[in-house]
């Protein structure tokens, strides 16, 4: 036996939409709220009727470049602080009401931060109504004369509409009026509640230009709120139990057979006037959740949705009653949504339930933003990402509008004060992104097959019949009345008496026959007139049929031409849509290229700036290099000159050495010659010795030994140097002595009172031959750390003299030691036997040369022999 498995429920087929449908972008408008105080800082400036500019407030930190960035945002239209409610309605909501009457859906919602004027824009205030009362007033002014009687249209639980005849509707009204507990709606003749009367008393007589008079209309309203992502019915009359109060039950979303989202079990009230509709709205407004926060005294804690559902059906052929065909009933609705404002908990200081409400509000608004971003990405880049409508009840409820079943408009309300600058910037970014989302344009409803003008013809027939009856003295409401039939019968000749008393009566029957003949004659005349009229009507009908046939042929020809035109229009629309897509793609590419060009220009400017910097550095380096080259050339020339002088001195020294050697050899030869001569001579040795010339002093072997050593690459002073041919020194009193004051760069200035001052001194940091050649005295300053931790300055003095090789040498003669000591300092360790007192120290500071040393040179410039 074959057993069928449990399968899934088959999905209902979706309605396929044509690919070549016209699309319109979401209409985004901006309204600026006036500042609360005149001296309050403003961060929004209205540049034109479609552009605003945001200025960063003074307390905001600057960007990385140290500048405040000003952003501009464009909208379809910007409404300033002086815009009235009627001007806003004429521009934004009036086209949606006209589309509602033309069987097209619409969605209008306000968006912004808390306290930006969203509820005022939608509802209004006493004396100045908002978009909602203006929309109700325009709707009832347009369809008021063509409304159907109450309960002719009736809603069901499946988001559908049922039609009842006049009798059932009358019974329904009587049954409703008989129920004492059923709340009665006010009539249009009654005065509205004074609590909201001022909001609707100032409404103008705004009407739609195009209204189908051959239809009957009925309006149903509903009012719900989305609180903490749950839907609650604000018009539901729940029984009040004082002992066990029950919380309101949330509603669920369902999808009807046309794949339209609706709220199951939501109360829909049929209204017949503006006052009645606004009274229903005000009843639900009192139940809406409103709380006091740090940012707004009356802050909406939920999203409210007020829905206007317009039901219309055509009249029958007589133009008297509603056509009893459910397929001919058309339903359109307009949703007016007041979204709760986004807020930061750090500013509102919300706690407990207020904190939870704020979190749910921000989450639902974030879901709306995510849905817009995904829709924009799918439309611009051709992707097919799933739009997360189900993440929030608000987006799930309005899913059909974004999928192309109605026109969508948004009013961005902004508060120009500086405290809301960051939140306003986020709202501006969302509005800028929303304008790029496109929604399919709703299609027109199909044309009914009945002839137009039925209501007018029916009304004209009734007026003519009433006038005709009034002319004959009959009341205007005596249509098909029996009295009228009796009046027509009385026009015939009266019947004579028909009683036969005498058998020989021969007058009664002839009179009766005569009357009957007259009546028969009149009847024949009436029949002839009737036949003539019938024939005339038949000929007219035949003529009308011929004309109708011709008209039918003409209509068919026109319809064929119209179909051809529609095909041409369809092709042209497809071509326009393709061109629009191509244009948008090119605009997007142009934007990308523009951004890329800007990036490249920025990089070019940066690279140019870097190139200029590098060029300046290169020029500086070249200048430094030239300076170094010039300096090196100077050093090379100086070094060359010095080495030339040194080579010349060495050559002279070598020549002197060779002369000395030659002199020594000559002396030896002379001595050898003298010895040989002495040995050959017979004179005594003593005589020879007396006559022998004085033997020159033989040069030291050490000197010869030093001459034979390898010379270094740089000139070095000889081990000993003696002054030769000393010049006569002038007396010290003559003041002609000059000193070379050698003060190294490492010398520390101690700041003592007693400072060595040497007149006629040349101060140098390193000794040179040039300085030594001009002076007779040399002093070297030397600092060292004494045993007691103090710094001792030593002045090492010497005499400058000329050496045999032509250089300069210094012979150090004495050393002066300069010291200072703190007498109040603690005693330190001194050497045994050294008991110094301040007086001794002073004596030492003024001490004459106490230590004399005779050393051969500290510095000289000469060629080594």
HUSULLIN-V10448 format. One record per residue. RES is the residue in three letters. SS is DSSP state (helix for helix, strand for strand, loop for the rest). Layout:
RES & SS
RES & SS
This chain:
UNK & loop
UNK & loop
UNK & loop
UNK & loop
UNK & loop
UNK & loop
UNK & loop
UNK & loop
UNK & loop
UNK & loop
UNK & loop
UNK & loop
UNK & loop
UNK & loop
UNK & loop
UNK & loop
UNK & loop
UNK & loop
UNK & loop
UNK & loop
UNK & loop
UNK & loop
UNK & strand
UNK & strand
UNK & strand
UNK & loop
UNK & strand
UNK & strand
UNK & strand
UNK & strand
UNK & strand
UNK & strand
UNK & strand
UNK & loop
UNK & loop
UNK & loop
UNK & loop
UNK & loop
UNK & loop
UNK & loop
UNK & loop
UNK & strand
UNK & loop
UNK & strand
UNK & strand
UNK & strand
UNK & strand
UNK & strand
UNK & loop
UNK & loop
UNK & strand
UNK & strand
UNK & strand
UNK & strand
UNK & loop
UNK & loop
UNK & loop
UNK & loop
UNK & loop
UNK & loop
UNK & loop
UNK & loop
UNK & loop
UNK & loop
UNK & loop
UNK & loop
UNK & loop
UNK & loop
UNK & loop
UNK & loop
UNK & strand
UNK & strand
UNK & strand
UNK & strand
UNK & loop
UNK & loop
UNK & strand
UNK & strand
UNK & strand
UNK & loop
UNK & loop
UNK & loop
UNK & loop
UNK & loop
UNK & helix
UNK & helix
UNK & helix
UNK & helix
UNK & helix
UNK & helix
UNK & helix
UNK & helix
UNK & helix
UNK & helix
UNK & helix
UNK & helix
UNK & helix
UNK & helix
UNK & helix
UNK & helix
UNK & helix
UNK & loop
UNK & loop
UNK & loop
UNK & loop
UNK & strand
UNK & strand
UNK & strand
UNK & strand
UNK & strand
UNK & strand
UNK & loop
UNK & strand
UNK & loop
UNK & loop
UNK & loop
UNK & loop
UNK & helix
UNK & helix
UNK & helix
UNK & helix
UNK & helix
UNK & loop
UNK & strand
UNK & strand
UNK & loop
UNK & loop
UNK & strand
UNK & strand
UNK & loop
UNK & helix
UNK & helix
UNK & helix
UNK & helix
UNK & helix
UNK & helix
UNK & helix
UNK & helix
UNK & helix
UNK & helix
UNK & helix
UNK & helix
UNK & helix
UNK & helix
UNK & helix
UNK & helix
UNK & strand
UNK & loop
UNK & loop
UNK & loop
UNK & loop
UNK & loop
UNK & strand
UNK & strand
UNK & strand
UNK & loop
UNK & loop
UNK & loop
UNK & loop
UNK & loop
UNK & strand
UNK & strand
UNK & strand
UNK & loop
UNK & loop
UNK & helix
UNK & helix
UNK & helix
UNK & helix
UNK & helix
UNK & helix
UNK & helix
UNK & helix
UNK & helix
UNK & helix
UNK & helix
UNK & helix
UNK & helix
UNK & loop
UNK & loop
UNK & loop
UNK & loop
UNK & loop
UNK & loop
UNK & loop
UNK & loop
UNK & loop
UNK & loop
UNK & loop
UNK & loop
UNK & loop
UNK & loop
UNK & loop
UNK & loop
UNK & loop
UNK & loop
UNK & helix
UNK & helix
UNK & helix
UNK & helix
UNK & helix
UNK & loop
UNK & loop
UNK & loop
UNK & loop
UNK & loop
UNK & loop
UNK & loop
UNK & loop
UNK & loop
UNK & loop
UNK & loop
UNK & loop
UNK & loop
UNK & strand
UNK & strand
UNK & strand
UNK & strand
UNK & strand
UNK & strand
UNK & strand
UNK & strand
UNK & strand
UNK & strand
UNK & strand
UNK & strand
UNK & strand
UNK & loop
UNK & loop
UNK & strand
UNK & strand
UNK & strand
UNK & strand
UNK & loop
UNK & loop
UNK & loop
UNK & loop
UNK & loop
UNK & loop
UNK & loop
UNK & loop
UNK & loop
UNK & loop
UNK & loop
UNK & loop
UNK & loop
UNK & loop
UNK & loop
UNK & loop
UNK & strand
UNK & strand
UNK & loop
UNK & strand
UNK & strand
UNK & strand
UNK & loop
UNK & loop
UNK & loop
UNK & loop
UNK & loop
UNK & strand
UNK & strand
UNK & strand
UNK & loop
UNK & loop
UNK & loop
UNK & loop
UNK & loop
UNK & strand
UNK & strand
UNK & strand
UNK & loop
UNK & loop
UNK & helix
UNK & helix
UNK & helix
UNK & helix
UNK & helix
UNK & helix
UNK & helix
UNK & helix
UNK & helix
UNK & helix
UNK & helix
UNK & helix
UNK & loop
UNK & loop
UNK & loop
UNK & loop
UNK & strand
UNK & strand
UNK & loop
UNK & loop
UNK & loop
UNK & loop
UNK & loop
UNK & loop
UNK & loop
UNK & strand
UNK & strand
UNK & loop
UNK & loop
UNK & strand
UNK & strand
UNK & strand
UNK & strand
UNK & strand
UNK & strand
UNK & strand
UNK & strand
UNK & strand
UNK & strand
UNK & strand
UNK & strand
UNK & strand
UNK & loop
UNK & loop
UNK & loop
UNK & loop
UNK & loop
UNK & loop
UNK & strand
UNK & loop
UNK & loop
UNK & loop
UNK & helix
UNK & helix
UNK & helix
UNK & loop
UNK & strand
UNK & strand
UNK & strand
UNK & strand
UNK & strand
UNK & strand
UNK & strand
UNK & strand
UNK & strand
UNK & loop
UNK & loop
UNK & loop
UNK & strand
UNK & loop
UNK & loop
UNK & helix
UNK & helix
UNK & helix
UNK & helix
UNK & loop
UNK & loop
UNK & loop
UNK & loop
UNK & helix
UNK & helix
UNK & helix
UNK & helix
UNK & helix
UNK & helix
UNK & helix
UNK & helix
UNK & helix
UNK & helix
UNK & helix
UNK & helix
UNK & helix
UNK & helix
UNK & helix
UNK & helix
UNK & helix
UNK & helix
UNK & helix
UNK & helix
UNK & helix
UNK & helix
UNK & helix
UNK & helix
UNK & helix
UNK & helix
UNK & helix
UNK & helix
UNK & helix
UNK & loop
UNK & loop
UNK & loop
UNK & loop
UNK & loop
UNK & loop
UNK & loop
UNK & helix
UNK & helix
UNK & helix
UNK & loop
UNK & helix
UNK & helix
UNK & helix
UNK & helix
UNK & helix
UNK & loop
UNK & helix
UNK & helix
UNK & helix
UNK & helix
UNK & loop
UNK & loop
UNK & loop
UNK & loop
UNK & strand
UNK & strand
UNK & strand
UNK & strand
UNK & strand
UNK & strand
UNK & strand
UNK & strand
UNK & strand
UNK & loop
UNK & strand
UNK & helix
UNK & helix
UNK & helix
UNK & helix
UNK & helix
UNK & helix
UNK & helix
UNK & helix
UNK & helix
UNK & helix
UNK & helix
UNK & helix
UNK & helix
UNK & helix
UNK & helix
UNK & helix
UNK & helix
UNK & loop
UNK & loop
UNK & loop
UNK & strand
UNK & strand
UNK & strand
UNK & loop
UNK & loop
UNK & loop
UNK & loop
UNK & loop
UNK & loop
UNK & loop
UNK & loop
UNK & loop
UNK & loop
UNK & loop
UNK & loop
UNK & loop
UNK & helix
UNK & helix
UNK & helix
UNK & helix
UNK & helix
UNK & helix
UNK & helix
UNK & helix
UNK & helix
UNK & helix
UNK & helix
UNK & helix
UNK & helix
UNK & helix
UNK & helix
UNK & helix
UNK & helix
UNK & helix
UNK & loop
UNK & loop
UNK & loop
UNK & loop
UNK & loop
UNK & loop
UNK & loop
UNK & loop
UNK & loop
UNK & loop
UNK & helix
UNK & helix
UNK & helix
UNK & helix
UNK & helix
UNK & helix
UNK & helix
UNK & helix
UNK & loop
UNK & loop
UNK & loop
UNK & loop
UNK & loop
UNK & loop
UNK & loop
UNK & loop
UNK & loop
UNK & loop
UNK & loop
UNK & loop
UNK & loop
UNK & loop
UNK & loop
UNK & loop
UNK & loop
UNK & loop
UNK & helix
UNK & helix
UNK & helix
UNK & helix
UNK & helix
UNK & helix
UNK & helix
UNK & helix
UNK & helix
UNK & helix
UNK & helix
UNK & helix
UNK & helix
UNK & helix
UNK & helix
UNK & helix
UNK & helix
UNK & helix
UNK & helix
UNK & helix
UNK & helix
UNK & helix
UNK & helix
UNK & helix
UNK & helix
UNK & helix
UNK & helix
UNK & helix
UNK & helix
UNK & helix
UNK & helix
UNK & helix
UNK & helix
UNK & helix
UNK & helix
UNK & helix
UNK & helix
UNK & helix
UNK & helix
UNK & helix
UNK & helix
UNK & helix
UNK & helix
UNK & helix
UNK & helix
UNK & helix
UNK & helix
UNK & helix
UNK & helix
UNK & helix
UNK & helix
UNK & helix
UNK & helix
UNK & helix
UNK & helix
UNK & helix
UNK & helix
UNK & helix
UNK & helix
UNK & helix
UNK & helix
UNK & helix
UNK & helix
UNK & helix
UNK & helix
UNK & helix
UNK & helix
UNK & helix
UNK & helix
UNK & helix
UNK & helix
UNK & helix
UNK & helix
UNK & helix
UNK & helix
UNK & helix
UNK & helix
UNK & helix
UNK & helix
UNK & helix
UNK & helix
UNK & helix
UNK & helix
UNK & helix
UNK & helix
UNK & helix
UNK & helix
UNK & helix
UNK & helix
UNK & helix
UNK & helix
UNK & helix
UNK & helix
UNK & helix
UNK & helix
UNK & helix
UNK & helix
UNK & helix
UNK & helix
UNK & helix
UNK & helix
UNK & helix
UNK & helix
UNK & helix
UNK & helix
UNK & helix
UNK & helix
UNK & helix
UNK & helix
UNK & helix
UNK & helix
UNK & helix
UNK & helix
UNK & helix
UNK & helix
UNK & helix
UNK & helix
UNK & helix
UNK & helix
UNK & helix
UNK & helix
UNK & helix
UNK & helix
UNK & helix
UNK & helix
UNK & helix
UNK & helix
UNK & helix
UNK & helix
UNK & helix
UNK & helix
UNK & helix
UNK & helix
UNK & helix
UNK & helix
UNK & helix
UNK & helix
UNK & helix
UNK & helix
UNK & helix
UNK & helix
UNK & helix
UNK & helix
UNK & helix
UNK & helix
UNK & helix
UNK & helix
UNK & helix
UNK & helix
UNK & helix
UNK & helix
UNK & helix
UNK & helix
UNK & helix
UNK & helix
UNK & helix
UNK & helix
UNK & helix
UNK & helix
UNK & helix
UNK & helix
UNK & helix
UNK & helix
UNK & helix
UNK & helix
UNK & helix
UNK & helix
UNK & helix
UNK & helix
UNK & helix
UNK & helix
UNK & helix
UNK & helix
UNK & loop
UNK & loop
UNK & loop
UNK & loop
UNK & helix
UNK & helix
UNK & helix
UNK & helix
UNK & helix
UNK & helix
UNK & helix
UNK & loop
UNK & loop
UNK & loop
UNK & loop
UNK & loop
UNK & loop
UNK & loop
UNK & loop
UNK & loop
UNK & helix
UNK & helix
UNK & helix
UNK & helix
UNK & helix
UNK & helix
UNK & helix
UNK & helix
UNK & loop
UNK & loop
UNK & loop
UNK & loop
UNK & loop
UNK & loop
UNK & loop
UNK & loop
UNK & loop
UNK & loop
UNK & loop
UNK & loop
UNK & loop
UNK & loop
UNK & loop
UNK & loop
UNK & loop
UNK & loop
UNK & loop
UNK & loop
UNK & loop
UNK & loop
UNK & loop
UNK & helix
UNK & helix
UNK & helix
UNK & loop
UNK & loop
UNK & loop
UNK & loop
UNK & strand
UNK & strand
UNK & strand
UNK & strand
UNK & strand
UNK & loop
UNK & loop
UNK & loop
UNK & loop
UNK & loop
UNK & loop
UNK & loop
UNK & loop
UNK & loop
UNK & loop
UNK & loop
UNK & loop
UNK & loop
UNK & loop
UNK & loop
UNK & loop
UNK & loop
UNK & strand
UNK & strand
UNK & strand
UNK & strand
UNK & loop
UNK & loop
UNK & loop
UNK & loop
UNK & helix
UNK & helix
UNK & helix
UNK & helix
UNK & helix
UNK & helix
UNK & loop
UNK & loop
UNK & strand
UNK & strand
UNK & strand
UNK & strand
UNK & strand
UNK & strand
UNK & strand
UNK & strand
UNK & strand
UNK & loop
UNK & loop
UNK & loop
UNK & loop
UNK & loop
UNK & strand
UNK & strand
UNK & strand
UNK & strand
UNK & strand
UNK & strand
UNK & strand
UNK & strand
UNK & strand
UNK & strand
UNK & strand
UNK & strand
UNK & loop
UNK & loop
UNK & loop
UNK & loop
UNK & loop
UNK & strand
UNK & strand
UNK & strand
UNK & strand
UNK & strand
UNK & strand
UNK & strand
UNK & strand
UNK & strand
UNK & strand
UNK & strand
UNK & loop
UNK & loop
UNK & loop
UNK & loop
UNK & loop
UNK & loop
UNK & loop
UNK & loop
UNK & loop
UNK & loop
UNK & loop
UNK & loop
UNK & loop
UNK & loop
UNK & loop
UNK & loop
UNK & loop
UNK & loop
UNK & loop
UNK & helix
UNK & helix
UNK & helix
UNK & helix
UNK & helix
UNK & helix
UNK & helix
UNK & helix
UNK & loop
UNK & loop
UNK & loop
UNK & loop
UNK & loop
UNK & strand
UNK & loop
UNK & loop
UNK & loop
UNK & loop
UNK & loop
UNK & loop
UNK & loop
UNK & loop
UNK & loop
UNK & loop
UNK & loop
UNK & loop
UNK & loop
UNK & loop
